[in-house]
């Protein structure tokens, strides 16, 4: 039943949920945000340990094309970010790659700037040139539903191999990007997801790989002031509320959200949780289990993450504040960050504070804390020898089972769009099907705004949010895509020979 002041329940307080709640609260809706955890923010929430140490579930960057998040930051009137930073890449052999600030260099047509300005220490030019045929797949994958259907059932490893990418370029460049961008090795990643992620973060425009970082935990620097403004606008945020069911009325519309013994009436519901959280809700909800689209979500996977933070007894020179590493474990990528350079609270301390995060860390989670600390120190010392002699004064170890979406081959068919078969239930999150073209935190926030807009359109109350589109393709890419689309429309004349 629609009311004069519609009641909306949003489930999940990450970027998507907070984005939807903020928009709806500002438009006068009676909106309640339910978060299963103790803190708003989901996977990017930060908190204090009992000893007063700041920790969070990994470090999250904010890339140049995050236009909607940067617009939100300006609206909130906060200044949480570092300047754009340079990054490095390491293997067991040492330093492999250094990246510049791409926006500071003369802008070249994509993808020339990415290939010419990146400083490869060991990778021969002949191997780098083997990536050129891959440009066809980049052009052919235009983020349309048809493109996702074509490429999603093929693995990223098959994609790179069949387009002639050399084994060394794949091993030393593309697979590390997949391990820290899609959180899984190439043989376990959808080719469609790989192309979408690589294009958005690296290949679409020269500056896209430029990144800033939060000058503290995202929870403290961004979500806390954001939550305050949501509450000032009339939104209610309730933590430690784990949703157990959705109640439907006689017409098949959602009428309430159940959290244990509590029932929250709703004229509309927005889900803004990750894959694992959504599967837990479906497992306990008889109303959602009756819908094939929700049952199909059980086919989706998620990846384990290990987030560690070490406090060392001395200052160690780390050349770049953000670093990615490959070749230490066959199926696991990892990153390390100099928090003395990135976080305000550690800028002038005499110790070194370093965040080390592992992705696709399935085999690492069973290790003891002591084993993890020793492994992390050994890995760091391989990259920067000074870590070997350091004494670890304190540590934080956070095991995140099934924490991030696994974009496995064939998963697209089981993902949901924003609209569901329940007319007043909407979806948001970084795993939702949409056509915006963004990824990660930006996509989560955008889908939250899109879900809020669907609620506003349904009730005719308030103004929809203006969503900034991704920067248009450069003219030569658009020309090639237009030609490719025309050829496909003439009878699928030139499909990639390796596709079924």
N, C-alpha and C positions, 0 to 999 in steps of 0.2 A: 504494500500500500504506500502510495506516495504522500508525503506530508508537506506542509508549508516550509518546514525547515528539515530537509531530508537527513536521515541518519545514515551515515556511512561508516562501516567498520573496515579498517585497513589492517592487514595481517602481515607483520614483519617490518622492523624499523631500520632497514638499511637504506641505501640511496633511493631505491624505488619507493619504499613505503613512506619515508620522510618526504620525498618529493610530492607524492600524491596527497599526503596529509596536509602539507604546507599550502598547496594550491587550493584545496577544497576548504580549508579553514579560512583562508583569505577571502573566499567567495561566500562565506556565511553558512557553510554546511555544518551540521552537528556531526563532527568526525572524531572517531575514537581509534587510536592506533594501538594494536596489541603486539607486544614483543615477548617472545618466549624467554629470552635471556635476561640478565640482570641490568644490561645497559642498552640504550638505543645504539644502533649502528651495525648490528649483525657482525659480519666477518671483519669489518674495518673499525669496530669499536675499540677504543683504548681505555685502560683503567690503571689504577694504582695497586701495586702489591701491598700486603700488610706492612712491609718495610718502607713504603713510600716510593718505590721504583715505578716509573712509567713503563708499561708494557702494552703490546697490542698483538693481534693475530696476524703478524706479517706487516711488511711495508708496502704501501700502494702509491704508485706514481700517478701524476696528472699530466697527460700528454698534450702537446700543442693543439690537436683538434678537439679538445674537450670544451667546445664553445659554450654549451649549456651550463656545465658546472662552473666555468669561469664567470658566466653571466650571473648565476646564483650568488657566487661569492661577492661580486660587486653589489648585488641587491642587499645582501646581509650586512654589508659595510665592514667586513673583516679582512684581515691581511694574513692568511695562514701559510703562504707559500714561500719557499726559497726562490732565488733566481733560477733560470734554466741552468742545468748542470751537464757536464760531460760524463761519459760513462766508459767503462772498459770491460773487456771480456778475457777470461783466463781459462787455460786448460792445465793439466798436470805438467805440461812443458813450459808454462809461464804465461806471460802476457801475449795475447793473440790479436786483439783488436782494440783500437781507441776511436771513439766517435767524437766529432766536433759538435759545436752548437751550429746546427745546419742553417738556422735563420740568419746567422751572422755572415754567411758566405754568399757569393753571387748565386742567384737562383737559376738552376738549370732545369730543362725539361725532365719530368719524371721518366725513367728512374735514374737518370745520369748522375744527379747530385749524390744520391745514396751510394752509388758504386764508386764514384771518383773521390769524394771527400772523406769517406770512411778509411781509416788507416789500418790496413791489414799488415801484421808483422811477419807472417809466415805463408799466408795463402797466396799461391802464384796467380798471376793475371789470367793465365789460361783456364784455371779452374773458375775464377770469377766470371769469365766470359761465357762459360757453359750455362749460365743462368739465362742468357738472352732468349732462347726459345720459349722459356717459361712466360714471356711477355704475352704470348697468345692466350694462355690460360687466364692471366690477369685481365686481359681485355674481355675474354669470353664470359668470365664470372662477373656479372653486373649486379649481384645481390638480389636479383629477381627470384621469384618462387621457382621459375623454370630453371634458372642457373643452379639453385640449391638442389633441385631434384636431380640434375645431371651429375653434379660433382659430389654429392653427399655420401653416396655408397662406395666411393673410391677412397682409398687411404691416401694420406698426404705423401707417404713414402712412394706409393705407386705413381702419384702425380709427378714428383720430382724426377724419379727414375725414367719414366716414359717420355719426359720432355728433355732428357739428355743432361740433366744436372749431374756434374761429376760426383763421384763417391766422396771425394775429399771436401768439396764445397758443401755437400749435404751434411756430412759429419761435423764439419767445423763451423758452419754458419746456419743453415736452415734448421737442422734438428735442435740446436740450442735455443733458437727462437721459439720453436714449438714447445719445448720443455718448460720454458718460463712464460710463454704466452697462452698456450692451450693446455699446459700442465700434463702433457703425456708425450711419449715418443711418437714419431711419425707414423709408424705402422698401426698405432692405436688412435690416430686423429683423422677426422673427416677432411677430405681434400677441400670441400666447400668452406669449412670453418677455417682451415689454414689459409686459403686465399683471402677470405674476408678479413681475418686478423692481420695478415701481413700487409694487405693493401691499406687498411685503415691506419695502422701504426707506423708503417715504414715507406710504402711504395707510392701512395697516391700523390703526395706533394713533398717536396724536399724537407720542409721543417717538421713533418709529422712525428719524427722520432725524438724531437726535443721534448724534455720532460722537466717538470718541477716537482718538488716534494713538500709534504707538510712539515712545518718547523717544530712539530711535536706530534703527539698522537692525533689521528683524525678525530677520534672521539672528543678530545679536549679542545682542539683548535677549530673544528668545523661543526661537529654535531651538537656540542653543548650550546653554543650561541644560536644555532639553528633551532634546536628544541625550544629554547627560550622564546624565540619569535613565533614558533608554532603555538605555544601555549598562550602567548599574548594575543594571538589571533583567535583564540577560542578552542583550539584543538586539544584533545586529551590524549596523553601518552601513558600507557600502563605497561610496566615491565613484569617479568615473571608470569606471563599469561600465555600458556601453551594451548593452542586451539585444538579441540578434540572433535568437533563436528560442525556442520552447517545445517541449519534447519530450513526446510522448504515449506511453503504454503500449498494450498490445494491447487494453485495455478502453476506450480513448479518454480516459483520465484523464491530466492533466499529471503528469509524473514528474521533470522537470528544467527549469531555465531556463539558456539558453546566453548567455554574454557573450564573444564572440570565441572564445578558446581555453579559457575557463573554463566549467565546467558545475556548476551548483548544484542538488543533489537537492531535490525538493519533494514534500510530501504535499498541499500546496495552494498556489495562486498568487493574489496580489492585484495587479491593475494599478491604479496610482495616478498616471497620467501624463495630460498634456493631449491634446487632439485631434491636434495635429501629431506629438507623440511616439508616440502610439498608431499613427498611420498609418505612421510609419517602421518600427515593429516589425512591423506586418502586412505591409508591403512585403517584408520579409526573412524572413518566417516561413511555411514551407510548411504547417505544421499549422494556422495561423490562416487562411491563404488558402483552405483547404478549407471554411471555415464562412461561410455567406452573411452572417450577422450581422456578422462582422468585415470581410468585403469591403465591406459597405454603409457602413462607417465612412469609406471613401474619398470618399463624397459630402459629408462634413462639411467646413466651412471654418474658417479661423482668420484673425485680424486682426493687422496689424502695429502695433507700439507703438514710440515713440521716447521714451526717458527721458534727460533732460538735467539736469545739476546745475551751477550757476554760483557761483563765489566772486567777489564784487564788492569793490572797494577801500574801501567806506564803508558806514556803517549807513544803511539806507533804511527808512523807516517803512512797513510793510505793515499796513493796518488789521486784517485778519483772517488767521489762520494758514493757512486752506485756502480756495481759490478755484477756481471753474470758469469757463470762458470759452467763448463761442460767437460765431459770425458772422465769424470771421477767415478761415476756410476752409470752403467749402460742405459738405464731407463729413468734416471732422475736428474733434473736440472736444479741448480741452486744459485742464489744471489746473496751478496753481502753488501752492507751499507755502513758508511762511516757516520755514526750519529753525532759525533763531535762536530762534523761539518754541516749536518742537516738539522739537528734539533737544538733549539735555543737553550734548553736546560743543561746540555752537555758541552756547550761551546767552550767554556773556560775551565772545565774540570781537569785535574791532573791525570785522570785515568782515560783509557780508550774504551768507548762503548760501541760495540759493533752488533748489528742485526744480521743474522744468517738464516735464510729461509730456504727450505727444500720443497720441491714440487714433484708430485707422483712419488711420494715418500712412503709408500706402502710398507716396504721392507725395513724402514727406519723406526716406525712408531713402536714396535715391540722392544727396542733397545732401552736399557736403563739410562737414567739421566747422566750418570758418570760416563757411560760409553758414548753417549751423544756428545757430551762436552769434549771428550778426548778426540772424537772424530772431527768435530768442528774445528778444534784448534789445529789438528794435523792438516786439514784441508786448507785452512787459512794460511798456515805456514808454507804450504806448497806455493801459494800465490805471492805472499809477502813474508819472507823468512823471519822478520822480527817477531812474529806471533809465536814462534817456537819457544822463545825464552820467557814469554810473558806468564805471569801467574794470574789465574782466573779468580777474581775476588768475589764475584757473584754471578748468578746466571738465572735466566728465565727460559723455561722449556714448555712450549704449548703444542700439544698434539691435536691435530684437527682432522678427525676421521671423516671421510666423504664430505670435504668442505667446499670444493669448487666443482663446477660443472665439467663433466667429461664429454667433450664434443666428439663422440665416437662415430665411426662410419655408420651410416644408416640411422642416426639418432634424430635427424630432422623430421622424419615422419611421425615421431612421437612427441614432438614439442608442441606447445599450444600458442595460438595467437592471443591478442589482448581480449577478444570477445570469445565467450564460451557458449555452450548450449543452454546455460542458465542465463536468461536475458539480463539479469542485474548483478552478475558475478563477472569480474574482470581480472585479467592476469597482468603482472608486471615482473620485471627482473631481467638479469643479463642473459638468461637462457630463453626468453620469449621470442617468438617469431615476429619481427617487424621489418620495415623497409627503410629505416633511417640510415643504416649503414655503420653505426658506431658500435663500440665494443666495451666490455668491462664496466667500470664505474659510470662512464658517460652513458652507455646503453641502459644500465639499470635506472639511472635518473630520468633519462628520456622516456622510458617505458612507464615510469611512475607518472610523469606528466601526461602521457598518452592515456593512461587509465583514468586519471582525474578528468581529462577532457571528455571521455566517454560518459562518465557520470554526469558532468555538467550538461552535455548534449541530451542525455536521457531526461533530466529533470527540467531543463530549460532555465536553470537558475545560475547566474554568474557568467563570467567571461572565461573562455578557454585560454589556456596558456599558449603563448607563442613559442614554438619549438624551433630553434635555429637549425637549419639543415646542415649536413656536412658540406665542406667546401666543394664546389663543382669540379668534375674531372677537368684536367687540362685539355686544351683544344685538340691536341693530337690524339689523346686517349679517347675523347668523345667521338672524334672522327672515325677512329678504328672500331669503336664499339658500335657506332651507327652502321658502318659497313658490314660488320659481323652480323648484326641483327638482321639486316636486309638479306644477307646471304642465307641465314637460317630460315627466314620467312619464304625464301624461294625454294624451299624443299629440303632444308637441313643439309645444304650442299657440302659444307666442310666441317663436320663434327670431328673432334679429336679421335684419331684412329684407335686409341686405346680404350675408349669408352664403350660399354656394351650397347 
